[in-house]
Amino acid sequence: MLLTLCEPTTADQLDRRHVQHGAAEFTDIVRRLLDVAQGAVRRVLDDHVHLRLAAMERRTSYPMIRLRVLDFLDATPGTVTPDDITEFLAPRIARWDVELSTGVLKVVMSNSERRRPSAAGRRE
């Protein structure tokens, strides 16, 4: 699922490298992508109105939504689920790429994430 968000040529290279060299390289990339997404999601915990609206939309309770966010913040490459990717990564990460020779990860955040003001920039 994460490779669908990756630049196609890099995704093909990663797929070939995974077969040849094992999962360690891709696991490291997933960890770094999780770090990016978890940083963005961490700000959601401070937005109580957003969490309450999400709870109403999903017909669940505020504590359950908050717990779902906290569970994602604890996710690792070994525990991340397809639901985590669908709910937390895909809406925030529009596209990603990695320079395989240097390991530099480039992440393009989705438009909705770039427009969201940071918690520090909001007025009370």
Secondary structure, 3 states (H helix, E strand, C coil): CHHHHECHHHHHHHHHHHHHHCCHHHHHHHHHHHHHHHHHHHHHHHCHHHHHHHHHHHCCCHHHHHHHHHHHHCCCCCCCCHHHHHHHHCCCEEEEEEECCCCEEEEEECHHHHHCCCCCCCCC
